[in-house]
Amino acid sequence: MSEKATRAAYGEALVELGQVNEKVVVLDADLAAATMTVTFKKAFPQRHYDMGIAEANMVNVAAGMSTMGLIPFCSTFAMFGAGRAYEQVRNSIGYTQLNVKIGASHGGISVGEDGASHQCLEDYALMRSIPGMVVMSPADEVEARAMVKAAYEHQGPVYMRFGRSPVPVFHDEETFRFEIGRGEVMREGTDIAIIANGLLVAEAVEAGELLAVQGIHARIINMATVKPLDETLVRKAAEECGRILTCEEHSVIGGLGDAVCSFLSETRPTPVKRIGTPDVFGHSGPAAALLEQFGLCTENIISVSMSLLGE
């Protein structure tokens, strides 16, 4: 199975959109080589704007551009797009419901050696709290490319989180279809439902295969859209599986797990466990080692699944 970083697919998808609509513009905060918007810059230099290390200003400029009929994609690291520029995202884009897309790369702890200052583990929580904001994170490069196009077609603010590290490509580009607010069943099962997004989808799929060897049939769900949540799919999983495990490269506070728990607590109370980073900051280290240390891996998904089934 080939591997590719979702941030690379983001840059390529922007070029494809730029070819079909000259109103697509890209703004970057001095990180084009890292966010991969450099791909768009090479293809359309007159429509790429390097705003420097000034994320708040970049968001406000993008807001202004959108009022002129342009379709701006703001790009920077998740820590800066969701964190440093939160006030501007909230007031200039969210409050006014402007048609601005935020492409945030280097989300989660897999940023690795850059350390806690760059490992954004709070962006889902921050962006979910803004009324009308769509919040998404793809599982592989095929889904990333489709997600960018869906964001382009959506009228209103969108936040997309992309990863730094290469991840397995398991979707078929010829048959895959993406829809905002719709989850995807990757594997059927009725013993437990494992709901994941981002790089943890591949880990969850592998866990499902290993659990099957032990006679445990786990339903694996790729929930790329954190907001709006696919409530129909979550409720069906709760009713048919009885136990749910959520997995995300994000704090257990305010992310996918919280979205699932909040919905089920009011509609269909169900035993749920959440895999994510606990109430702590990350730290510097190799991405693979950090993911293992914080339990964002196949082995821990299996362990927590067995624990939940035992209860």
PyMOL commands that set and color helices and strands:
alter all, ss='L'
color gray80, all
select helices_A, chain A and resi 6-20+32-35+38-43+45-47+55-66+78-84+86-94+109-114+123-128+141-153+200-213+231-241+256-267+287-293+298-310
alter helices_A, ss='H'
color red, helices_A
select strands_A, chain A and resi 3-4+24-28+48-50+71-77+101-105+134-136+158-161+167-168+184-187+192-196+218-222+225-227+244-251+272-277
alter strands_A, ss='S'
color yellow, strands_A
deselect
rebuild
show_as cartoon
